[in-house]
Amino acid sequence: MKLVISILHSDIAESVGAAMSSAGFYATKLSTVGGYLKNGNVTFLTGVEDERVDELISLIRSNSETSFEIMNGGTADSFASFPIEVKAGGATIFVLPIERFEKF
């Protein structure tokens, strides 16, 4: 058993969640905020049998889109601010082993 932690841009979370549910994956949904862009994210915590991990990742990948956004660059202590293009959206996924799982 694995714990799959999927951090998704909030714009795609609904479609990914619906696809996960249709495929029989159950998840706990958390509202989160990214540290770099400070945009809203959704984090899904999903307990998955080892043999279905690749299926879940493939499902998330096929329902995730990336885009580019313009944000102000520079550091917090600089006076200069300049626009930079950064990749946004998509998903970040962590897969962790589960030592014990109980559901009651």
Phi and psi restraints in degrees (range 20) as a CNS / XPLOR table:
assign (resid 1 and name C) (resid 2 and name N)
       (resid 2 and name CA) (resid 2 and name C) 1.0 -127.9 20.0 2
assign (resid 2 and name N) (resid 2 and name CA)
       (resid 2 and name C) (resid 3 and name N) 1.0 153.6 20.0 2
assign (resid 2 and name C) (resid 3 and name N)
       (resid 3 and name CA) (resid 3 and name C) 1.0 -104.3 20.0 2
assign (resid 3 and name N) (resid 3 and name CA)
       (resid 3 and name C) (resid 4 and name N) 1.0 117.8 20.0 2
assign (resid 3 and name C) (resid 4 and name N)
       (resid 4 and name CA) (resid 4 and name C) 1.0 -102.4 20.0 2
assign (resid 4 and name N) (resid 4 and name CA)
       (resid 4 and name C) (resid 5 and name N) 1.0 119.1 20.0 2
assign (resid 4 and name C) (resid 5 and name N)
       (resid 5 and name CA) (resid 5 and name C) 1.0 -104.9 20.0 2
assign (resid 5 and name N) (resid 5 and name CA)
       (resid 5 and name C) (resid 6 and name N) 1.0 115.4 20.0 2
assign (resid 5 and name C) (resid 6 and name N)
       (resid 6 and name CA) (resid 6 and name C) 1.0 -115.0 20.0 2
assign (resid 6 and name N) (resid 6 and name CA)
       (resid 6 and name C) (resid 7 and name N) 1.0 118.3 20.0 2
assign (resid 6 and name C) (resid 7 and name N)
       (resid 7 and name CA) (resid 7 and name C) 1.0 -105.2 20.0 2
assign (resid 7 and name N) (resid 7 and name CA)
       (resid 7 and name C) (resid 8 and name N) 1.0 117.8 20.0 2
assign (resid 7 and name C) (resid 8 and name N)
       (resid 8 and name CA) (resid 8 and name C) 1.0 -122.6 20.0 2
assign (resid 8 and name N) (resid 8 and name CA)
       (resid 8 and name C) (resid 9 and name N) 1.0 148.1 20.0 2
assign (resid 8 and name C) (resid 9 and name N)
       (resid 9 and name CA) (resid 9 and name C) 1.0 -61.5 20.0 2
assign (resid 9 and name N) (resid 9 and name CA)
       (resid 9 and name C) (resid 10 and name N) 1.0 138.9 20.0 2
assign (resid 9 and name C) (resid 10 and name N)
       (resid 10 and name CA) (resid 10 and name C) 1.0 -59.8 20.0 2
assign (resid 10 and name N) (resid 10 and name CA)
       (resid 10 and name C) (resid 11 and name N) 1.0 -26.3 20.0 2
assign (resid 10 and name C) (resid 11 and name N)
       (resid 11 and name CA) (resid 11 and name C) 1.0 -65.2 20.0 2
assign (resid 11 and name N) (resid 11 and name CA)
       (resid 11 and name C) (resid 12 and name N) 1.0 -27.0 20.0 2
assign (resid 11 and name C) (resid 12 and name N)
       (resid 12 and name CA) (resid 12 and name C) 1.0 -107.3 20.0 2
assign (resid 12 and name N) (resid 12 and name CA)
       (resid 12 and name C) (resid 13 and name N) 1.0 -4.7 20.0 2
assign (resid 12 and name C) (resid 13 and name N)
       (resid 13 and name CA) (resid 13 and name C) 1.0 -61.6 20.0 2
assign (resid 13 and name N) (resid 13 and name CA)
       (resid 13 and name C) (resid 14 and name N) 1.0 -39.1 20.0 2
assign (resid 13 and name C) (resid 14 and name N)
       (resid 14 and name CA) (resid 14 and name C) 1.0 -64.9 20.0 2
assign (resid 14 and name N) (resid 14 and name CA)
       (resid 14 and name C) (resid 15 and name N) 1.0 -45.2 20.0 2
assign (resid 14 and name C) (resid 15 and name N)
       (resid 15 and name CA) (resid 15 and name C) 1.0 -68.9 20.0 2
assign (resid 15 and name N) (resid 15 and name CA)
       (resid 15 and name C) (resid 16 and name N) 1.0 -37.6 20.0 2
assign (resid 15 and name C) (resid 16 and name N)
       (resid 16 and name CA) (resid 16 and name C) 1.0 -66.7 20.0 2
assign (resid 16 and name N) (resid 16 and name CA)
       (resid 16 and name C) (resid 17 and name N) 1.0 -44.1 20.0 2
assign (resid 16 and name C) (resid 17 and name N)
       (resid 17 and name CA) (resid 17 and name C) 1.0 -60.6 20.0 2
assign (resid 17 and name N) (resid 17 and name CA)
       (resid 17 and name C) (resid 18 and name N) 1.0 -41.6 20.0 2
assign (resid 17 and name C) (resid 18 and name N)
       (resid 18 and name CA) (resid 18 and name C) 1.0 -65.3 20.0 2
assign (resid 18 and name N) (resid 18 and name CA)
       (resid 18 and name C) (resid 19 and name N) 1.0 -41.4 20.0 2
assign (resid 18 and name C) (resid 19 and name N)
       (resid 19 and name CA) (resid 19 and name C) 1.0 -65.5 20.0 2
assign (resid 19 and name N) (resid 19 and name CA)
       (resid 19 and name C) (resid 20 and name N) 1.0 -39.7 20.0 2
assign (resid 19 and name C) (resid 20 and name N)
       (resid 20 and name CA) (resid 20 and name C) 1.0 -62.5 20.0 2
assign (resid 20 and name N) (resid 20 and name CA)
       (resid 20 and name C) (resid 21 and name N) 1.0 -45.7 20.0 2
assign (resid 20 and name C) (resid 21 and name N)
       (resid 21 and name CA) (resid 21 and name C) 1.0 -62.7 20.0 2
assign (resid 21 and name N) (resid 21 and name CA)
       (resid 21 and name C) (resid 22 and name N) 1.0 -42.8 20.0 2
assign (resid 21 and name C) (resid 22 and name N)
       (resid 22 and name CA) (resid 22 and name C) 1.0 -62.5 20.0 2
assign (resid 22 and name N) (resid 22 and name CA)
       (resid 22 and name C) (resid 23 and name N) 1.0 -30.1 20.0 2
assign (resid 22 and name C) (resid 23 and name N)
       (resid 23 and name CA) (resid 23 and name C) 1.0 -88.6 20.0 2
assign (resid 23 and name N) (resid 23 and name CA)
       (resid 23 and name C) (resid 24 and name N) 1.0 1.4 20.0 2
assign (resid 23 and name C) (resid 24 and name N)
       (resid 24 and name CA) (resid 24 and name C) 1.0 88.6 20.0 2
assign (resid 24 and name N) (resid 24 and name CA)
       (resid 24 and name C) (resid 25 and name N) 1.0 17.0 20.0 2
assign (resid 24 and name C) (resid 25 and name N)
       (resid 25 and name CA) (resid 25 and name C) 1.0 -95.3 20.0 2
assign (resid 25 and name N) (resid 25 and name CA)
       (resid 25 and name C) (resid 26 and name N) 1.0 134.9 20.0 2
assign (resid 25 and name C) (resid 26 and name N)
       (resid 26 and name CA) (resid 26 and name C) 1.0 -112.2 20.0 2
assign (resid 26 and name N) (resid 26 and name CA)
       (resid 26 and name C) (resid 27 and name N) 1.0 139.1 20.0 2
assign (resid 26 and name C) (resid 27 and name N)
       (resid 27 and name CA) (resid 27 and name C) 1.0 -141.2 20.0 2
assign (resid 27 and name N) (resid 27 and name CA)
       (resid 27 and name C) (resid 28 and name N) 1.0 154.3 20.0 2
assign (resid 27 and name C) (resid 28 and name N)
       (resid 28 and name CA) (resid 28 and name C) 1.0 -95.7 20.0 2
assign (resid 28 and name N) (resid 28 and name CA)
       (resid 28 and name C) (resid 29 and name N) 1.0 129.8 20.0 2
assign (resid 28 and name C) (resid 29 and name N)
       (resid 29 and name CA) (resid 29 and name C) 1.0 -105.2 20.0 2
assign (resid 29 and name N) (resid 29 and name CA)
       (resid 29 and name C) (resid 30 and name N) 1.0 126.9 20.0 2
assign (resid 29 and name C) (resid 30 and name N)
       (resid 30 and name CA) (resid 30 and name C) 1.0 -122.0 20.0 2
assign (resid 30 and name N) (resid 30 and name CA)
       (resid 30 and name C) (resid 31 and name N) 1.0 138.7 20.0 2
assign (resid 30 and name C) (resid 31 and name N)
       (resid 31 and name CA) (resid 31 and name C) 1.0 -84.4 20.0 2
assign (resid 31 and name N) (resid 31 and name CA)
       (resid 31 and name C) (resid 32 and name N) 1.0 127.8 20.0 2
assign (resid 31 and name C) (resid 32 and name N)
       (resid 32 and name CA) (resid 32 and name C) 1.0 -134.6 20.0 2
assign (resid 32 and name N) (resid 32 and name CA)
       (resid 32 and name C) (resid 33 and name N) 1.0 168.4 20.0 2
assign (resid 32 and name C) (resid 33 and name N)
       (resid 33 and name CA) (resid 33 and name C) 1.0 -128.7 20.0 2
assign (resid 33 and name N) (resid 33 and name CA)
       (resid 33 and name C) (resid 34 and name N) 1.0 132.9 20.0 2
assign (resid 33 and name C) (resid 34 and name N)
       (resid 34 and name CA) (resid 34 and name C) 1.0 -72.3 20.0 2
assign (resid 34 and name N) (resid 34 and name CA)
       (resid 34 and name C) (resid 35 and name N) 1.0 146.9 20.0 2
assign (resid 34 and name C) (resid 35 and name N)
       (resid 35 and name CA) (resid 35 and name C) 1.0 -80.2 20.0 2
assign (resid 35 and name N) (resid 35 and name CA)
       (resid 35 and name C) (resid 36 and name N) 1.0 -26.6 20.0 2
assign (resid 35 and name C) (resid 36 and name N)
       (resid 36 and name CA) (resid 36 and name C) 1.0 -88.8 20.0 2
assign (resid 36 and name N) (resid 36 and name CA)
       (resid 36 and name C) (resid 37 and name N) 1.0 -55.5 20.0 2
assign (resid 36 and name C) (resid 37 and name N)
       (resid 37 and name CA) (resid 37 and name C) 1.0 -89.3 20.0 2
assign (resid 37 and name N) (resid 37 and name CA)
       (resid 37 and name C) (resid 38 and name N) 1.0 -13.2 20.0 2
assign (resid 37 and name C) (resid 38 and name N)
       (resid 38 and name CA) (resid 38 and name C) 1.0 61.9 20.0 2
assign (resid 38 and name N) (resid 38 and name CA)
       (resid 38 and name C) (resid 39 and name N) 1.0 26.4 20.0 2
assign (resid 38 and name C) (resid 39 and name N)
       (resid 39 and name CA) (resid 39 and name C) 1.0 -92.8 20.0 2
assign (resid 39 and name N) (resid 39 and name CA)
       (resid 39 and name C) (resid 40 and name N) 1.0 159.5 20.0 2
assign (resid 39 and name C) (resid 40 and name N)
       (resid 40 and name CA) (resid 40 and name C) 1.0 -70.1 20.0 2
assign (resid 40 and name N) (resid 40 and name CA)
       (resid 40 and name C) (resid 41 and name N) 1.0 138.6 20.0 2
assign (resid 40 and name C) (resid 41 and name N)
       (resid 41 and name CA) (resid 41 and name C) 1.0 -128.8 20.0 2
assign (resid 41 and name N) (resid 41 and name CA)
       (resid 41 and name C) (resid 42 and name N) 1.0 169.3 20.0 2
assign (resid 41 and name C) (resid 42 and name N)
       (resid 42 and name CA) (resid 42 and name C) 1.0 -127.4 20.0 2
assign (resid 42 and name N) (resid 42 and name CA)
       (resid 42 and name C) (resid 43 and name N) 1.0 134.0 20.0 2
assign (resid 42 and name C) (resid 43 and name N)
       (resid 43 and name CA) (resid 43 and name C) 1.0 -113.8 20.0 2
assign (resid 43 and name N) (resid 43 and name CA)
       (resid 43 and name C) (resid 44 and name N) 1.0 125.6 20.0 2
assign (resid 43 and name C) (resid 44 and name N)
       (resid 44 and name CA) (resid 44 and name C) 1.0 -102.6 20.0 2
assign (resid 44 and name N) (resid 44 and name CA)
       (resid 44 and name C) (resid 45 and name N) 1.0 131.1 20.0 2
assign (resid 44 and name C) (resid 45 and name N)
       (resid 45 and name CA) (resid 45 and name C) 1.0 -107.3 20.0 2
assign (resid 45 and name N) (resid 45 and name CA)
       (resid 45 and name C) (resid 46 and name N) 1.0 118.3 20.0 2
assign (resid 45 and name C) (resid 46 and name N)
       (resid 46 and name CA) (resid 46 and name C) 1.0 -130.3 20.0 2
assign (resid 46 and name N) (resid 46 and name CA)
       (resid 46 and name C) (resid 47 and name N) 1.0 123.4 20.0 2
assign (resid 46 and name C) (resid 47 and name N)
       (resid 47 and name CA) (resid 47 and name C) 1.0 -83.7 20.0 2
assign (resid 47 and name N) (resid 47 and name CA)
       (resid 47 and name C) (resid 48 and name N) 1.0 124.4 20.0 2
assign (resid 47 and name C) (resid 48 and name N)
       (resid 48 and name CA) (resid 48 and name C) 1.0 -134.2 20.0 2
assign (resid 48 and name N) (resid 48 and name CA)
       (resid 48 and name C) (resid 49 and name N) 1.0 137.9 20.0 2
assign (resid 48 and name C) (resid 49 and name N)
       (resid 49 and name CA) (resid 49 and name C) 1.0 -63.7 20.0 2
assign (resid 49 and name N) (resid 49 and name CA)
       (resid 49 and name C) (resid 50 and name N) 1.0 145.0 20.0 2
assign (resid 49 and name C) (resid 50 and name N)
       (resid 50 and name CA) (resid 50 and name C) 1.0 -49.1 20.0 2
assign (resid 50 and name N) (resid 50 and name CA)
       (resid 50 and name C) (resid 51 and name N) 1.0 -43.5 20.0 2
assign (resid 50 and name C) (resid 51 and name N)
       (resid 51 and name CA) (resid 51 and name C) 1.0 -72.4 20.0 2
assign (resid 51 and name N) (resid 51 and name CA)
       (resid 51 and name C) (resid 52 and name N) 1.0 -9.5 20.0 2
assign (resid 51 and name C) (resid 52 and name N)
       (resid 52 and name CA) (resid 52 and name C) 1.0 -107.0 20.0 2
assign (resid 52 and name N) (resid 52 and name CA)
       (resid 52 and name C) (resid 53 and name N) 1.0 0.6 20.0 2
assign (resid 52 and name C) (resid 53 and name N)
       (resid 53 and name CA) (resid 53 and name C) 1.0 -60.6 20.0 2
assign (resid 53 and name N) (resid 53 and name CA)
       (resid 53 and name C) (resid 54 and name N) 1.0 -48.5 20.0 2
assign (resid 53 and name C) (resid 54 and name N)
       (resid 54 and name CA) (resid 54 and name C) 1.0 -62.2 20.0 2
assign (resid 54 and name N) (resid 54 and name CA)
       (resid 54 and name C) (resid 55 and name N) 1.0 -36.1 20.0 2
assign (resid 54 and name C) (resid 55 and name N)
       (resid 55 and name CA) (resid 55 and name C) 1.0 -61.9 20.0 2
assign (resid 55 and name N) (resid 55 and name CA)
       (resid 55 and name C) (resid 56 and name N) 1.0 -44.6 20.0 2
assign (resid 55 and name C) (resid 56 and name N)
       (resid 56 and name CA) (resid 56 and name C) 1.0 -64.5 20.0 2
assign (resid 56 and name N) (resid 56 and name CA)
       (resid 56 and name C) (resid 57 and name N) 1.0 -45.2 20.0 2
assign (resid 56 and name C) (resid 57 and name N)
       (resid 57 and name CA) (resid 57 and name C) 1.0 -63.0 20.0 2
assign (resid 57 and name N) (resid 57 and name CA)
       (resid 57 and name C) (resid 58 and name N) 1.0 -40.5 20.0 2
assign (resid 57 and name C) (resid 58 and name N)
       (resid 58 and name CA) (resid 58 and name C) 1.0 -62.9 20.0 2
assign (resid 58 and name N) (resid 58 and name CA)
       (resid 58 and name C) (resid 59 and name N) 1.0 -41.5 20.0 2
assign (resid 58 and name C) (resid 59 and name N)
       (resid 59 and name CA) (resid 59 and name C) 1.0 -62.8 20.0 2
assign (resid 59 and name N) (resid 59 and name CA)
       (resid 59 and name C) (resid 60 and name N) 1.0 -44.4 20.0 2
assign (resid 59 and name C) (resid 60 and name N)
       (resid 60 and name CA) (resid 60 and name C) 1.0 -63.8 20.0 2
assign (resid 60 and name N) (resid 60 and name CA)
       (resid 60 and name C) (resid 61 and name N) 1.0 -45.0 20.0 2
assign (resid 60 and name C) (resid 61 and name N)
       (resid 61 and name CA) (resid 61 and name C) 1.0 -59.4 20.0 2
assign (resid 61 and name N) (resid 61 and name CA)
       (resid 61 and name C) (resid 62 and name N) 1.0 -44.4 20.0 2
assign (resid 61 and name C) (resid 62 and name N)
       (resid 62 and name CA) (resid 62 and name C) 1.0 -71.6 20.0 2
assign (resid 62 and name N) (resid 62 and name CA)
       (resid 62 and name C) (resid 63 and name N) 1.0 -16.4 20.0 2
assign (resid 62 and name C) (resid 63 and name N)
       (resid 63 and name CA) (resid 63 and name C) 1.0 -108.6 20.0 2
assign (resid 63 and name N) (resid 63 and name CA)
       (resid 63 and name C) (resid 64 and name N) 1.0 9.4 20.0 2
assign (resid 63 and name C) (resid 64 and name N)
       (resid 64 and name CA) (resid 64 and name C) 1.0 -111.0 20.0 2
assign (resid 64 and name N) (resid 64 and name CA)
       (resid 64 and name C) (resid 65 and name N) 1.0 135.2 20.0 2
assign (resid 64 and name C) (resid 65 and name N)
       (resid 65 and name CA) (resid 65 and name C) 1.0 -118.9 20.0 2
assign (resid 65 and name N) (resid 65 and name CA)
       (resid 65 and name C) (resid 66 and name N) 1.0 146.7 20.0 2
assign (resid 65 and name C) (resid 66 and name N)
       (resid 66 and name CA) (resid 66 and name C) 1.0 -111.5 20.0 2
assign (resid 66 and name N) (resid 66 and name CA)
       (resid 66 and name C) (resid 67 and name N) 1.0 157.3 20.0 2
assign (resid 66 and name C) (resid 67 and name N)
       (resid 67 and name CA) (resid 67 and name C) 1.0 -145.8 20.0 2
assign (resid 67 and name N) (resid 67 and name CA)
       (resid 67 and name C) (resid 68 and name N) 1.0 178.7 20.0 2
assign (resid 67 and name C) (resid 68 and name N)
       (resid 68 and name CA) (resid 68 and name C) 1.0 -120.6 20.0 2
assign (resid 68 and name N) (resid 68 and name CA)
       (resid 68 and name C) (resid 69 and name N) 1.0 139.1 20.0 2
assign (resid 68 and name C) (resid 69 and name N)
       (resid 69 and name CA) (resid 69 and name C) 1.0 -124.9 20.0 2
assign (resid 69 and name N) (resid 69 and name CA)
       (resid 69 and name C) (resid 70 and name N) 1.0 153.3 20.0 2
assign (resid 69 and name C) (resid 70 and name N)
       (resid 70 and name CA) (resid 70 and name C) 1.0 -98.7 20.0 2
assign (resid 70 and name N) (resid 70 and name CA)
       (resid 70 and name C) (resid 71 and name N) 1.0 129.6 20.0 2
assign (resid 70 and name C) (resid 71 and name N)
       (resid 71 and name CA) (resid 71 and name C) 1.0 -135.7 20.0 2
assign (resid 71 and name N) (resid 71 and name CA)
       (resid 71 and name C) (resid 72 and name N) 1.0 162.5 20.0 2
assign (resid 71 and name C) (resid 72 and name N)
       (resid 72 and name CA) (resid 72 and name C) 1.0 -76.1 20.0 2
assign (resid 72 and name N) (resid 72 and name CA)
       (resid 72 and name C) (resid 73 and name N) 1.0 131.0 20.0 2
assign (resid 72 and name C) (resid 73 and name N)
       (resid 73 and name CA) (resid 73 and name C) 1.0 -93.9 20.0 2
assign (resid 73 and name N) (resid 73 and name CA)
       (resid 73 and name C) (resid 74 and name N) 1.0 -171.6 20.0 2
assign (resid 73 and name C) (resid 74 and name N)
       (resid 74 and name CA) (resid 74 and name C) 1.0 99.7 20.0 2
assign (resid 74 and name N) (resid 74 and name CA)
       (resid 74 and name C) (resid 75 and name N) 1.0 174.1 20.0 2
assign (resid 74 and name C) (resid 75 and name N)
       (resid 75 and name CA) (resid 75 and name C) 1.0 -105.1 20.0 2
assign (resid 75 and name N) (resid 75 and name CA)
       (resid 75 and name C) (resid 76 and name N) 1.0 166.2 20.0 2
assign (resid 75 and name C) (resid 76 and name N)
       (resid 76 and name CA) (resid 76 and name C) 1.0 -62.4 20.0 2
assign (resid 76 and name N) (resid 76 and name CA)
       (resid 76 and name C) (resid 77 and name N) 1.0 -28.2 20.0 2
assign (resid 76 and name C) (resid 77 and name N)
       (resid 77 and name CA) (resid 77 and name C) 1.0 -99.0 20.0 2
assign (resid 77 and name N) (resid 77 and name CA)
       (resid 77 and name C) (resid 78 and name N) 1.0 8.2 20.0 2
assign (resid 77 and name C) (resid 78 and name N)
       (resid 78 and name CA) (resid 78 and name C) 1.0 -102.4 20.0 2
assign (resid 78 and name N) (resid 78 and name CA)
       (resid 78 and name C) (resid 79 and name N) 1.0 154.8 20.0 2
assign (resid 78 and name C) (resid 79 and name N)
       (resid 79 and name CA) (resid 79 and name C) 1.0 -89.1 20.0 2
assign (resid 79 and name N) (resid 79 and name CA)
       (resid 79 and name C) (resid 80 and name N) 1.0 -19.2 20.0 2
assign (resid 79 and name C) (resid 80 and name N)
       (resid 80 and name CA) (resid 80 and name C) 1.0 -82.0 20.0 2
assign (resid 80 and name N) (resid 80 and name CA)
       (resid 80 and name C) (resid 81 and name N) 1.0 138.1 20.0 2
assign (resid 80 and name C) (resid 81 and name N)
       (resid 81 and name CA) (resid 81 and name C) 1.0 -133.7 20.0 2
assign (resid 81 and name N) (resid 81 and name CA)
       (resid 81 and name C) (resid 82 and name N) 1.0 130.0 20.0 2
assign (resid 81 and name C) (resid 82 and name N)
       (resid 82 and name CA) (resid 82 and name C) 1.0 -139.2 20.0 2
assign (resid 82 and name N) (resid 82 and name CA)
       (resid 82 and name C) (resid 83 and name N) 1.0 144.8 20.0 2
assign (resid 82 and name C) (resid 83 and name N)
       (resid 83 and name CA) (resid 83 and name C) 1.0 -73.8 20.0 2
assign (resid 83 and name N) (resid 83 and name CA)
       (resid 83 and name C) (resid 84 and name N) 1.0 138.0 20.0 2
assign (resid 83 and name C) (resid 84 and name N)
       (resid 84 and name CA) (resid 84 and name C) 1.0 -132.8 20.0 2
assign (resid 84 and name N) (resid 84 and name CA)
       (resid 84 and name C) (resid 85 and name N) 1.0 150.7 20.0 2
assign (resid 84 and name C) (resid 85 and name N)
       (resid 85 and name CA) (resid 85 and name C) 1.0 -94.9 20.0 2
assign (resid 85 and name N) (resid 85 and name CA)
       (resid 85 and name C) (resid 86 and name N) 1.0 128.8 20.0 2
assign (resid 85 and name C) (resid 86 and name N)
       (resid 86 and name CA) (resid 86 and name C) 1.0 -127.6 20.0 2
assign (resid 86 and name N) (resid 86 and name CA)
       (resid 86 and name C) (resid 87 and name N) 1.0 149.6 20.0 2
assign (resid 86 and name C) (resid 87 and name N)
       (resid 87 and name CA) (resid 87 and name C) 1.0 -76.3 20.0 2
assign (resid 87 and name N) (resid 87 and name CA)
       (resid 87 and name C) (resid 88 and name N) 1.0 133.4 20.0 2
assign (resid 87 and name C) (resid 88 and name N)
       (resid 88 and name CA) (resid 88 and name C) 1.0 -133.1 20.0 2
assign (resid 88 and name N) (resid 88 and name CA)
       (resid 88 and name C) (resid 89 and name N) 1.0 164.2 20.0 2
assign (resid 88 and name C) (resid 89 and name N)
       (resid 89 and name CA) (resid 89 and name C) 1.0 84.3 20.0 2
assign (resid 89 and name N) (resid 89 and name CA)
       (resid 89 and name C) (resid 90 and name N) 1.0 -160.3 20.0 2
assign (resid 89 and name C) (resid 90 and name N)
       (resid 90 and name CA) (resid 90 and name C) 1.0 71.6 20.0 2
assign (resid 90 and name N) (resid 90 and name CA)
       (resid 90 and name C) (resid 91 and name N) 1.0 -157.7 20.0 2
assign (resid 90 and name C) (resid 91 and name N)
       (resid 91 and name CA) (resid 91 and name C) 1.0 -142.2 20.0 2
assign (resid 91 and name N) (resid 91 and name CA)
       (resid 91 and name C) (resid 92 and name N) 1.0 150.4 20.0 2
assign (resid 91 and name C) (resid 92 and name N)
       (resid 92 and name CA) (resid 92 and name C) 1.0 -119.6 20.0 2
assign (resid 92 and name N) (resid 92 and name CA)
       (resid 92 and name C) (resid 93 and name N) 1.0 128.1 20.0 2
assign (resid 92 and name C) (resid 93 and name N)
       (resid 93 and name CA) (resid 93 and name C) 1.0 -126.0 20.0 2
assign (resid 93 and name N) (resid 93 and name CA)
       (resid 93 and name C) (resid 94 and name N) 1.0 133.9 20.0 2
assign (resid 93 and name C) (resid 94 and name N)
       (resid 94 and name CA) (resid 94 and name C) 1.0 -118.7 20.0 2
assign (resid 94 and name N) (resid 94 and name CA)
       (resid 94 and name C) (resid 95 and name N) 1.0 138.7 20.0 2
assign (resid 94 and name C) (resid 95 and name N)
       (resid 95 and name CA) (resid 95 and name C) 1.0 -121.4 20.0 2
assign (resid 95 and name N) (resid 95 and name CA)
       (resid 95 and name C) (resid 96 and name N) 1.0 120.5 20.0 2
assign (resid 95 and name C) (resid 96 and name N)
       (resid 96 and name CA) (resid 96 and name C) 1.0 -121.9 20.0 2
assign (resid 96 and name N) (resid 96 and name CA)
       (resid 96 and name C) (resid 97 and name N) 1.0 144.8 20.0 2
assign (resid 96 and name C) (resid 97 and name N)
       (resid 97 and name CA) (resid 97 and name C) 1.0 -72.7 20.0 2
assign (resid 97 and name N) (resid 97 and name CA)
       (resid 97 and name C) (resid 98 and name N) 1.0 145.7 20.0 2
assign (resid 97 and name C) (resid 98 and name N)
       (resid 98 and name CA) (resid 98 and name C) 1.0 -108.2 20.0 2
assign (resid 98 and name N) (resid 98 and name CA)
       (resid 98 and name C) (resid 99 and name N) 1.0 122.9 20.0 2
assign (resid 98 and name C) (resid 99 and name N)
       (resid 99 and name CA) (resid 99 and name C) 1.0 -75.6 20.0 2
assign (resid 99 and name N) (resid 99 and name CA)
       (resid 99 and name C) (resid 100 and name N) 1.0 -36.2 20.0 2
assign (resid 99 and name C) (resid 100 and name N)
       (resid 100 and name CA) (resid 100 and name C) 1.0 -149.6 20.0 2
assign (resid 100 and name N) (resid 100 and name CA)
       (resid 100 and name C) (resid 101 and name N) 1.0 142.0 20.0 2
assign (resid 100 and name C) (resid 101 and name N)
       (resid 101 and name CA) (resid 101 and name C) 1.0 -138.0 20.0 2
assign (resid 101 and name N) (resid 101 and name CA)
       (resid 101 and name C) (resid 102 and name N) 1.0 129.8 20.0 2
assign (resid 101 and name C) (resid 102 and name N)
       (resid 102 and name CA) (resid 102 and name C) 1.0 -135.0 20.0 2
assign (resid 102 and name N) (resid 102 and name CA)
       (resid 102 and name C) (resid 103 and name N) 1.0 141.9 20.0 2
assign (resid 102 and name C) (resid 103 and name N)
       (resid 103 and name CA) (resid 103 and name C) 1.0 -136.2 20.0 2
assign (resid 103 and name N) (resid 103 and name CA)
       (resid 103 and name C) (resid 104 and name N) 1.0 122.4 20.0 2
